[in-house]
């Protein structure tokens, strides 16, 4: 039940958050464009992730799905909370990140050790949360993960 509440809260906050904080342009890329990239590329893996979970591209929020792909993070509520702890460790700061982390601490205090371990993984990775991922879509995902020290 708490997961349903948290998912509802995230969906409710996403639209005003996107309107207030995401002032950049949406990527001029379609799902088919992702899937036309080489199979080893970040973009192809991103396209597969979107298809696998039956997701649409979310304009101006594209990098969020890239984070899922690069870190091999699933889509459950706990997975999302863990990914935000990873990003916090990597240096990212945003209202949404703090909302998710706060939610995780309140609803899942028994997962604090796991959250801390994930935070430490993000700290060990080279800073990547603010890269221009649109330009990196054709790059091999394994190369990016190795270069950035992202250990899924």
TORGU-464715 format. One record per atom (N, C-alpha, C): atom name; z, x, y. Coordinates in steps of 0.2 Angstrom, whole numbers, always signed. Example, Ala and Ser with C-alpha at 12.3 -4.5 7.8 and 13.67 -1.06 7.14 Angstrom:
% residues 2
@atome:N | pz:+39 | px:+66 | py:-28;
@atome:CA | pz:+39 | px:+62 | py:-22;
@atome:C | pz:+39 | px:+66 | py:-16;
@atome:N | pz:+35 | px:+64 | py:-11;
@atome:CA | pz:+36 | px:+68 | py:-5;
@atome:C | pz:+39 | px:+64 | py:+0;
***
This chain:
% residues 152
@atome:N | pz:+0 | px:+4 | py:-6;
@atome:CA | pz:+0 | px:+0 | py:+0;
@atome:C | pz:+0 | px:+4 | py:+6;
@atome:N | pz:+4 | px:+10 | py:+6;
@atome:CA | pz:+4 | px:+14 | py:+12;
@atome:C | pz:-3 | px:+17 | py:+13;
@atome:N | pz:-6 | px:+19 | py:+8;
@atome:CA | pz:-13 | px:+22 | py:+9;
@atome:C | pz:-18 | px:+17 | py:+12;
@atome:N | pz:-17 | px:+11 | py:+11;
@atome:CA | pz:-21 | px:+6 | py:+14;
@atome:C | pz:-20 | px:+5 | py:+21;
@atome:N | pz:-13 | px:+5 | py:+23;
@atome:CA | pz:-11 | px:+5 | py:+30;
@atome:C | pz:-14 | px:+11 | py:+34;
@atome:N | pz:-13 | px:+17 | py:+31;
@atome:CA | pz:-15 | px:+23 | py:+34;
@atome:C | pz:-23 | px:+23 | py:+35;
@atome:N | pz:-27 | px:+21 | py:+30;
@atome:CA | pz:-34 | px:+20 | py:+30;
@atome:C | pz:-36 | px:+16 | py:+36;
@atome:N | pz:-32 | px:+10 | py:+36;
@atome:CA | pz:-34 | px:+5 | py:+42;
@atome:C | pz:-32 | px:+8 | py:+49;
@atome:N | pz:-27 | px:+12 | py:+49;
@atome:CA | pz:-25 | px:+15 | py:+55;
@atome:C | pz:-30 | px:+20 | py:+57;
@atome:N | pz:-33 | px:+24 | py:+53;
@atome:CA | pz:-38 | px:+29 | py:+54;
@atome:C | pz:-44 | px:+26 | py:+57;
@atome:N | pz:-46 | px:+21 | py:+53;
@atome:CA | pz:-52 | px:+17 | py:+55;
@atome:C | pz:-51 | px:+14 | py:+62;
@atome:N | pz:-46 | px:+11 | py:+64;
@atome:CA | pz:-44 | px:+8 | py:+70;
@atome:C | pz:-44 | px:+14 | py:+76;
@atome:N | pz:-42 | px:+19 | py:+75;
@atome:CA | pz:-41 | px:+25 | py:+80;
@atome:C | pz:-48 | px:+28 | py:+81;
@atome:N | pz:-52 | px:+28 | py:+75;
@atome:CA | pz:-58 | px:+32 | py:+76;
@atome:C | pz:-63 | px:+30 | py:+81;
@atome:N | pz:-64 | px:+24 | py:+83;
@atome:CA | pz:-68 | px:+22 | py:+88;
@atome:C | pz:-66 | px:+24 | py:+95;
@atome:N | pz:-60 | px:+22 | py:+97;
@atome:CA | pz:-58 | px:+24 | py:+103;
@atome:C | pz:-57 | px:+32 | py:+104;
@atome:N | pz:-55 | px:+35 | py:+99;
@atome:CA | pz:-55 | px:+43 | py:+99;
@atome:C | pz:-62 | px:+46 | py:+100;
@atome:N | pz:-67 | px:+43 | py:+96;
@atome:CA | pz:-74 | px:+45 | py:+97;
@atome:C | pz:-76 | px:+44 | py:+104;
@atome:N | pz:-75 | px:+38 | py:+107;
@atome:CA | pz:-77 | px:+37 | py:+114;
@atome:C | pz:-74 | px:+41 | py:+119;
@atome:N | pz:-67 | px:+43 | py:+118;
@atome:CA | pz:-64 | px:+46 | py:+123;
@atome:C | pz:-65 | px:+54 | py:+122;
@atome:N | pz:-64 | px:+57 | py:+116;
@atome:CA | pz:-64 | px:+64 | py:+115;
@atome:C | pz:-70 | px:+67 | py:+113;
@atome:N | pz:-75 | px:+63 | py:+110;
@atome:CA | pz:-81 | px:+66 | py:+108;
@atome:C | pz:-87 | px:+65 | py:+112;
@atome:N | pz:-88 | px:+69 | py:+117;
@atome:CA | pz:-93 | px:+69 | py:+123;
@atome:C | pz:-99 | px:+72 | py:+121;
@atome:N | pz:-100 | px:+76 | py:+115;
@atome:CA | pz:-106 | px:+80 | py:+114;
@atome:C | pz:-111 | px:+75 | py:+111;
@atome:N | pz:-117 | px:+78 | py:+110;
@atome:CA | pz:-123 | px:+74 | py:+108;
@atome:C | pz:-122 | px:+74 | py:+100;
@atome:N | pz:-125 | px:+68 | py:+97;
@atome:CA | pz:-125 | px:+68 | py:+90;
@atome:C | pz:-130 | px:+72 | py:+87;
@atome:N | pz:-130 | px:+75 | py:+81;
@atome:CA | pz:-135 | px:+79 | py:+78;
@atome:C | pz:-141 | px:+75 | py:+77;
@atome:N | pz:-147 | px:+78 | py:+79;
@atome:CA | pz:-153 | px:+75 | py:+78;
@atome:C | pz:-156 | px:+76 | py:+70;
@atome:N | pz:-151 | px:+74 | py:+66;
@atome:CA | pz:-153 | px:+75 | py:+59;
@atome:C | pz:-152 | px:+69 | py:+55;
@atome:N | pz:-156 | px:+67 | py:+50;
@atome:CA | pz:-155 | px:+62 | py:+46;
@atome:C | pz:-152 | px:+64 | py:+39;
@atome:N | pz:-150 | px:+59 | py:+35;
@atome:CA | pz:-148 | px:+61 | py:+28;
@atome:C | pz:-154 | px:+64 | py:+24;
@atome:N | pz:-160 | px:+62 | py:+25;
@atome:CA | pz:-166 | px:+65 | py:+22;
@atome:C | pz:-167 | px:+72 | py:+24;
@atome:N | pz:-166 | px:+73 | py:+30;
@atome:CA | pz:-166 | px:+80 | py:+33;
@atome:C | pz:-161 | px:+85 | py:+29;
@atome:N | pz:-155 | px:+82 | py:+28;
@atome:CA | pz:-150 | px:+86 | py:+24;
@atome:C | pz:-153 | px:+88 | py:+17;
@atome:N | pz:-155 | px:+83 | py:+14;
@atome:CA | pz:-157 | px:+83 | py:+7;
@atome:C | pz:-164 | px:+87 | py:+6;
@atome:N | pz:-167 | px:+89 | py:+12;
@atome:CA | pz:-173 | px:+93 | py:+11;
@atome:C | pz:-172 | px:+100 | py:+12;
@atome:N | pz:-166 | px:+102 | py:+14;
@atome:CA | pz:-164 | px:+109 | py:+14;
@atome:C | pz:-163 | px:+112 | py:+7;
@atome:N | pz:-163 | px:+118 | py:+7;
@atome:CA | pz:-162 | px:+122 | py:+0;
@atome:C | pz:-156 | px:+119 | py:-3;
@atome:N | pz:-156 | px:+119 | py:-10;
@atome:CA | pz:-150 | px:+116 | py:-13;
@atome:C | pz:-144 | px:+120 | py:-12;
@atome:N | pz:-144 | px:+127 | py:-11;
@atome:CA | pz:-138 | px:+131 | py:-10;
@atome:C | pz:-136 | px:+130 | py:-3;
@atome:N | pz:-139 | px:+127 | py:+2;
@atome:CA | pz:-137 | px:+127 | py:+9;
@atome:C | pz:-131 | px:+122 | py:+10;
@atome:N | pz:-128 | px:+123 | py:+16;
@atome:CA | pz:-123 | px:+119 | py:+18;
@atome:C | pz:-125 | px:+112 | py:+19;
@atome:N | pz:-131 | px:+111 | py:+22;
@atome:CA | pz:-134 | px:+105 | py:+24;
@atome:C | pz:-136 | px:+101 | py:+18;
@atome:N | pz:-138 | px:+104 | py:+13;
@atome:CA | pz:-140 | px:+100 | py:+6;
@atome:C | pz:-133 | px:+98 | py:+3;
@atome:N | pz:-128 | px:+102 | py:+3;
@atome:CA | pz:-122 | px:+100 | py:+1;
@atome:C | pz:-118 | px:+94 | py:+5;
@atome:N | pz:-119 | px:+95 | py:+11;
@atome:CA | pz:-117 | px:+89 | py:+16;
@atome:C | pz:-121 | px:+83 | py:+14;
@atome:N | pz:-127 | px:+83 | py:+13;
@atome:CA | pz:-131 | px:+77 | py:+11;
@atome:C | pz:-129 | px:+74 | py:+5;
@atome:N | pz:-127 | px:+79 | py:+0;
@atome:CA | pz:-125 | px:+76 | py:-7;
@atome:C | pz:-118 | px:+73 | py:-6;
@atome:N | pz:-114 | px:+76 | py:-2;
@atome:CA | pz:-107 | px:+73 | py:-1;
@atome:C | pz:-107 | px:+66 | py:+2;
@atome:N | pz:-112 | px:+65 | py:+7;
@atome:CA | pz:-113 | px:+59 | py:+10;
@atome:C | pz:-115 | px:+54 | py:+5;
@atome:N | pz:-120 | px:+56 | py:+1;
@atome:CA | pz:-123 | px:+51 | py:-4;
@atome:C | pz:-118 | px:+50 | py:-10;
@atome:N | pz:-114 | px:+55 | py:-12;
@atome:CA | pz:-109 | px:+54 | py:-17;
@atome:C | pz:-104 | px:+49 | py:-15;
@atome:N | pz:-102 | px:+49 | py:-9;
@atome:CA | pz:-97 | px:+44 | py:-7;
@atome:C | pz:-100 | px:+38 | py:-3;
@atome:N | pz:-106 | px:+37 | py:-3;
@atome:CA | pz:-109 | px:+32 | py:+0;
@atome:C | pz:-107 | px:+31 | py:+7;
@atome:N | pz:-107 | px:+37 | py:+11;
@atome:CA | pz:-106 | px:+37 | py:+18;
@atome:C | pz:-112 | px:+38 | py:+22;
@atome:N | pz:-111 | px:+35 | py:+28;
@atome:CA | pz:-117 | px:+36 | py:+33;
@atome:C | pz:-115 | px:+42 | py:+38;
@atome:N | pz:-120 | px:+44 | py:+41;
@atome:CA | pz:-118 | px:+50 | py:+46;
@atome:C | pz:-115 | px:+46 | py:+52;
@atome:N | pz:-109 | px:+49 | py:+54;
@atome:CA | pz:-105 | px:+47 | py:+60;
@atome:C | pz:-107 | px:+51 | py:+66;
@atome:N | pz:-111 | px:+48 | py:+70;
@atome:CA | pz:-113 | px:+52 | py:+76;
@atome:C | pz:-107 | px:+55 | py:+80;
@atome:N | pz:-108 | px:+61 | py:+82;
@atome:CA | pz:-103 | px:+65 | py:+85;
@atome:C | pz:-97 | px:+67 | py:+81;
@atome:N | pz:-97 | px:+65 | py:+75;
@atome:CA | pz:-91 | px:+67 | py:+71;
@atome:C | pz:-94 | px:+70 | py:+64;
@atome:N | pz:-100 | px:+73 | py:+65;
@atome:CA | pz:-103 | px:+76 | py:+59;
@atome:C | pz:-99 | px:+82 | py:+56;
@atome:N | pz:-96 | px:+86 | py:+61;
@atome:CA | pz:-92 | px:+92 | py:+58;
@atome:C | pz:-87 | px:+90 | py:+54;
@atome:N | pz:-84 | px:+84 | py:+55;
@atome:CA | pz:-78 | px:+82 | py:+50;
@atome:C | pz:-80 | px:+82 | py:+43;
@atome:N | pz:-86 | px:+79 | py:+41;
@atome:CA | pz:-89 | px:+80 | py:+35;
@atome:C | pz:-90 | px:+87 | py:+32;
@atome:N | pz:-93 | px:+91 | py:+37;
@atome:CA | pz:-94 | px:+98 | py:+35;
@atome:C | pz:-87 | px:+101 | py:+33;
@atome:N | pz:-82 | px:+100 | py:+36;
@atome:CA | pz:-75 | px:+102 | py:+34;
@atome:C | pz:-74 | px:+100 | py:+27;
@atome:N | pz:-75 | px:+94 | py:+25;
@atome:CA | pz:-74 | px:+92 | py:+18;
@atome:C | pz:-78 | px:+96 | py:+14;
@atome:N | pz:-84 | px:+97 | py:+15;
@atome:CA | pz:-89 | px:+101 | py:+11;
@atome:C | pz:-87 | px:+108 | py:+10;
@atome:N | pz:-85 | px:+111 | py:+16;
@atome:CA | pz:-84 | px:+119 | py:+16;
@atome:C | pz:-77 | px:+120 | py:+12;
@atome:N | pz:-72 | px:+115 | py:+13;
@atome:CA | pz:-66 | px:+116 | py:+10;
@atome:C | pz:-65 | px:+113 | py:+3;
@atome:N | pz:-70 | px:+110 | py:+1;
@atome:CA | pz:-70 | px:+106 | py:-6;
@atome:C | pz:-65 | px:+101 | py:-6;
@atome:N | pz:-64 | px:+97 | py:+0;
@atome:CA | pz:-58 | px:+92 | py:+1;
@atome:C | pz:-61 | px:+86 | py:-1;
@atome:N | pz:-57 | px:+82 | py:-5;
@atome:CA | pz:-59 | px:+75 | py:-7;
@atome:C | pz:-58 | px:+70 | py:-1;
@atome:N | pz:-58 | px:+64 | py:-3;
@atome:CA | pz:-58 | px:+59 | py:+3;
@atome:C | pz:-52 | px:+54 | py:+2;
@atome:N | pz:-47 | px:+55 | py:-2;
@atome:CA | pz:-42 | px:+51 | py:-2;
@atome:C | pz:-37 | px:+52 | py:+4;
@atome:N | pz:-32 | px:+48 | py:+5;
@atome:CA | pz:-28 | px:+49 | py:+11;
@atome:C | pz:-25 | px:+56 | py:+10;
@atome:N | pz:-22 | px:+57 | py:+5;
@atome:CA | pz:-18 | px:+64 | py:+4;
@atome:C | pz:-23 | px:+70 | py:+5;
@atome:N | pz:-29 | px:+69 | py:+2;
@atome:CA | pz:-34 | px:+74 | py:+4;
@atome:C | pz:-36 | px:+75 | py:+11;
@atome:N | pz:-36 | px:+70 | py:+15;
@atome:CA | pz:-37 | px:+70 | py:+22;
@atome:C | pz:-32 | px:+74 | py:+25;
@atome:N | pz:-26 | px:+72 | py:+24;
@atome:CA | pz:-20 | px:+75 | py:+27;
@atome:C | pz:-20 | px:+82 | py:+25;
@atome:N | pz:-21 | px:+84 | py:+19;
@atome:CA | pz:-21 | px:+91 | py:+17;
@atome:C | pz:-27 | px:+95 | py:+21;
@atome:N | pz:-32 | px:+92 | py:+22;
@atome:CA | pz:-38 | px:+95 | py:+26;
@atome:C | pz:-36 | px:+96 | py:+33;
@atome:N | pz:-32 | px:+92 | py:+36;
@atome:CA | pz:-30 | px:+92 | py:+43;
@atome:C | pz:-25 | px:+98 | py:+43;
@atome:N | pz:-20 | px:+99 | py:+38;
@atome:CA | pz:-16 | px:+104 | py:+38;
@atome:C | pz:-20 | px:+111 | py:+38;
@atome:N | pz:-25 | px:+111 | py:+34;
@atome:CA | pz:-29 | px:+117 | py:+33;
@atome:C | pz:-32 | px:+119 | py:+40;
@atome:N | pz:-35 | px:+114 | py:+43;
@atome:CA | pz:-38 | px:+115 | py:+50;
@atome:C | pz:-32 | px:+117 | py:+55;
@atome:N | pz:-26 | px:+114 | py:+55;
@atome:CA | pz:-21 | px:+116 | py:+59;
@atome:C | pz:-20 | px:+124 | py:+58;
@atome:N | pz:-19 | px:+126 | py:+52;
@atome:CA | pz:-18 | px:+133 | py:+50;
@atome:C | pz:-24 | px:+137 | py:+53;
@atome:N | pz:-30 | px:+134 | py:+53;
@atome:CA | pz:-36 | px:+138 | py:+56;
@atome:C | pz:-36 | px:+138 | py:+63;
@atome:N | pz:-32 | px:+134 | py:+67;
@atome:CA | pz:-32 | px:+135 | py:+74;
@atome:C | pz:-34 | px:+128 | py:+77;
@atome:N | pz:-36 | px:+123 | py:+74;
@atome:CA | pz:-39 | px:+117 | py:+77;
@atome:C | pz:-33 | px:+113 | py:+80;
@atome:N | pz:-34 | px:+110 | py:+86;
@atome:CA | pz:-29 | px:+106 | py:+89;
@atome:C | pz:-33 | px:+100 | py:+92;
@atome:N | pz:-31 | px:+94 | py:+90;
@atome:CA | pz:-34 | px:+88 | py:+92;
@atome:C | pz:-29 | px:+82 | py:+91;
@atome:N | pz:-30 | px:+77 | py:+95;
@atome:CA | pz:-26 | px:+71 | py:+94;
@atome:C | pz:-26 | px:+68 | py:+87;
@atome:N | pz:-32 | px:+68 | py:+85;
@atome:CA | pz:-33 | px:+65 | py:+78;
@atome:C | pz:-30 | px:+69 | py:+73;
@atome:N | pz:-30 | px:+76 | py:+73;
@atome:CA | pz:-27 | px:+80 | py:+69;
@atome:C | pz:-19 | px:+79 | py:+69;
@atome:N | pz:-16 | px:+79 | py:+75;
@atome:CA | pz:-9 | px:+78 | py:+75;
@atome:C | pz:-7 | px:+71 | py:+73;
@atome:N | pz:-11 | px:+66 | py:+74;
@atome:CA | pz:-10 | px:+59 | py:+71;
@atome:C | pz:-10 | px:+59 | py:+63;
@atome:N | pz:-15 | px:+63 | py:+60;
@atome:CA | pz:-15 | px:+63 | py:+53;
@atome:C | pz:-9 | px:+67 | py:+50;
@atome:N | pz:-8 | px:+73 | py:+53;
@atome:CA | pz:-2 | px:+77 | py:+51;
@atome:C | pz:+4 | px:+73 | py:+52;
@atome:N | pz:+5 | px:+70 | py:+57;
@atome:CA | pz:+11 | px:+66 | py:+58;
@atome:C | pz:+12 | px:+60 | py:+53;
@atome:N | pz:+7 | px:+57 | py:+52;
@atome:CA | pz:+7 | px:+52 | py:+47;
@atome:C | pz:+9 | px:+55 | py:+40;
@atome:N | pz:+6 | px:+61 | py:+38;
@atome:CA | pz:+7 | px:+64 | py:+32;
@atome:C | pz:+15 | px:+66 | py:+31;
@atome:N | pz:+17 | px:+68 | py:+37;
@atome:CA | pz:+25 | px:+70 | py:+37;
@atome:C | pz:+29 | px:+64 | py:+36;
@atome:N | pz:+27 | px:+58 | py:+39;
@atome:CA | pz:+31 | px:+52 | py:+39;
@atome:C | pz:+31 | px:+49 | py:+32;
@atome:N | pz:+24 | px:+48 | py:+29;
@atome:CA | pz:+23 | px:+44 | py:+23;
@atome:C | pz:+24 | px:+49 | py:+17;
@atome:N | pz:+23 | px:+55 | py:+17;
@atome:CA | pz:+23 | px:+60 | py:+12;
@atome:C | pz:+27 | px:+66 | py:+12;
@atome:N | pz:+34 | px:+65 | py:+14;
@atome:CA | pz:+38 | px:+70 | py:+15;
@atome:C | pz:+39 | px:+75 | py:+9;
@atome:N | pz:+38 | px:+72 | py:+3;
@atome:CA | pz:+39 | px:+75 | py:-3;
@atome:C | pz:+33 | px:+80 | py:-5;
@atome:N | pz:+28 | px:+80 | py:+0;
@atome:CA | pz:+22 | px:+84 | py:-1;
@atome:C | pz:+22 | px:+90 | py:+4;
@atome:N | pz:+28 | px:+91 | py:+7;
@atome:CA | pz:+28 | px:+96 | py:+12;
@atome:C | pz:+26 | px:+103 | py:+10;
@atome:N | pz:+29 | px:+104 | py:+4;
@atome:CA | pz:+27 | px:+111 | py:+1;
@atome:C | pz:+19 | px:+112 | py:+0;
@atome:N | pz:+16 | px:+107 | py:-2;
@atome:CA | pz:+9 | px:+107 | py:-3;
@atome:C | pz:+5 | px:+107 | py:+4;
@atome:N | pz:+8 | px:+103 | py:+9;
@atome:CA | pz:+5 | px:+104 | py:+16;
@atome:C | pz:+6 | px:+111 | py:+18;
@atome:N | pz:+11 | px:+114 | py:+17;
@atome:CA | pz:+13 | px:+121 | py:+20;
@atome:C | pz:+8 | px:+126 | py:+17;
@atome:N | pz:+7 | px:+125 | py:+10;
@atome:CA | pz:+2 | px:+130 | py:+6;
@atome:C | pz:-5 | px:+129 | py:+9;
@atome:N | pz:-7 | px:+123 | py:+10;
@atome:CA | pz:-13 | px:+121 | py:+13;
@atome:C | pz:-14 | px:+124 | py:+20;
@atome:N | pz:-9 | px:+123 | py:+24;
@atome:CA | pz:-9 | px:+126 | py:+31;
@atome:C | pz:-10 | px:+134 | py:+30;
@atome:N | pz:-6 | px:+137 | py:+26;
@atome:CA | pz:-7 | px:+144 | py:+25;
@atome:C | pz:-14 | px:+146 | py:+23;
@atome:N | pz:-17 | px:+142 | py:+19;
@atome:CA | pz:-24 | px:+144 | py:+17;
@atome:C | pz:-28 | px:+144 | py:+23;
@atome:N | pz:-27 | px:+139 | py:+27;
@atome:CA | pz:-31 | px:+138 | py:+33;
@atome:C | pz:-30 | px:+144 | py:+38;
@atome:N | pz:-24 | px:+147 | py:+38;
@atome:CA | pz:-22 | px:+152 | py:+42;
@atome:C | pz:-26 | px:+159 | py:+40;
@atome:N | pz:-26 | px:+159 | py:+33;
@atome:CA | pz:-30 | px:+165 | py:+30;
@atome:C | pz:-37 | px:+165 | py:+31;
@atome:N | pz:-40 | px:+159 | py:+32;
@atome:CA | pz:-47 | px:+159 | py:+33;
@atome:C | pz:-49 | px:+161 | py:+40;
@atome:N | pz:-55 | px:+164 | py:+41;
@atome:CA | pz:-57 | px:+166 | py:+48;
@atome:C | pz:-58 | px:+159 | py:+52;
@atome:N | pz:-57 | px:+160 | py:+58;
@atome:CA | pz:-58 | px:+154 | py:+62;
@atome:C | pz:-65 | px:+151 | py:+61;
@atome:N | pz:-66 | px:+145 | py:+59;
@atome:CA | pz:-72 | px:+141 | py:+58;
@atome:C | pz:-72 | px:+134 | py:+61;
@atome:N | pz:-67 | px:+131 | py:+63;
@atome:CA | pz:-67 | px:+124 | py:+65;
@atome:C | pz:-71 | px:+123 | py:+71;
@atome:N | pz:-73 | px:+128 | py:+75;
@atome:CA | pz:-77 | px:+127 | py:+81;
@atome:C | pz:-84 | px:+130 | py:+81;
@atome:N | pz:-86 | px:+132 | py:+75;
@atome:CA | pz:-93 | px:+134 | py:+75;
@atome:C | pz:-98 | px:+129 | py:+76;
@atome:N | pz:-104 | px:+131 | py:+78;
@atome:CA | pz:-110 | px:+127 | py:+78;
@atome:C | pz:-113 | px:+125 | py:+72;
@atome:N | pz:-110 | px:+120 | py:+68;
@atome:CA | pz:-112 | px:+119 | py:+61;
@atome:C | pz:-119 | px:+117 | py:+61;
@atome:N | pz:-122 | px:+114 | py:+66;
@atome:CA | pz:-129 | px:+111 | py:+66;
@atome:C | pz:-133 | px:+117 | py:+65;
@atome:N | pz:-132 | px:+123 | py:+68;
@atome:CA | pz:-136 | px:+129 | py:+67;
@atome:C | pz:-135 | px:+132 | py:+60;
@atome:N | pz:-129 | px:+131 | py:+57;
@atome:CA | pz:-128 | px:+134 | py:+50;
@atome:C | pz:-130 | px:+130 | py:+44;
@atome:N | pz:-133 | px:+124 | py:+45;
@atome:CA | pz:-135 | px:+119 | py:+40;
@atome:C | pz:-139 | px:+123 | py:+35;
@atome:N | pz:-144 | px:+127 | py:+37;
@atome:CA | pz:-148 | px:+130 | py:+32;
@atome:C | pz:-145 | px:+136 | py:+28;
@atome:N | pz:-139 | px:+138 | py:+30;
@atome:CA | pz:-136 | px:+144 | py:+27;
@atome:C | pz:-133 | px:+142 | py:+20;
@atome:N | pz:-133 | px:+147 | py:+16;
@atome:CA | pz:-130 | px:+146 | py:+9;
@atome:C | pz:-123 | px:+144 | py:+10;
@atome:N | pz:-120 | px:+139 | py:+7;
@atome:CA | pz:-113 | px:+137 | py:+7;
@atome:C | pz:-109 | px:+143 | py:+4;
@atome:N | pz:-110 | px:+146 | py:-1;
@atome:CA | pz:-106 | px:+151 | py:-4;
@atome:C | pz:-105 | px:+157 | py:+1;
@atome:N | pz:-111 | px:+158 | py:+4;
@atome:CA | pz:-111 | px:+164 | py:+9;
@atome:C | pz:-106 | px:+162 | py:+15;
@atome:N | pz:-106 | px:+156 | py:+17;
@atome:CA | pz:-102 | px:+154 | py:+23;
@atome:C | pz:-95 | px:+154 | py:+20;
@atome:N | pz:-93 | px:+152 | py:+15;
@atome:CA | pz:-86 | px:+151 | py:+12;
@atome:C | pz:-84 | px:+159 | py:+11;
@atome:N | pz:-88 | px:+163 | py:+9;
@atome:CA | pz:-86 | px:+170 | py:+8;
@atome:C | pz:-85 | px:+173 | py:+14;
@atome:N | pz:-89 | px:+173 | py:+19;
@atome:CA | pz:-89 | px:+176 | py:+25;
@atome:C | pz:-83 | px:+173 | py:+29;
@atome:N | pz:-82 | px:+167 | py:+29;
@atome:CA | pz:-76 | px:+164 | py:+33;
@atome:C | pz:-69 | px:+164 | py:+29;
@atome:N | pz:-70 | px:+167 | py:+23;
@atome:CA | pz:-63 | px:+167 | py:+19;
@atome:C | pz:-60 | px:+160 | py:+17;
@atome:N | pz:-65 | px:+156 | py:+16;
@atome:CA | pz:-63 | px:+149 | py:+14;
@atome:C | pz:-62 | px:+149 | py:+7;
@atome:N | pz:-56 | px:+148 | py:+5;
@atome:CA | pz:-55 | px:+147 | py:-3;
@atome:C | pz:-53 | px:+140 | py:-4;
@atome:N | pz:-58 | px:+137 | py:-7;
@atome:CA | pz:-57 | px:+130 | py:-9;
@atome:C | pz:-52 | px:+129 | py:-14;
***
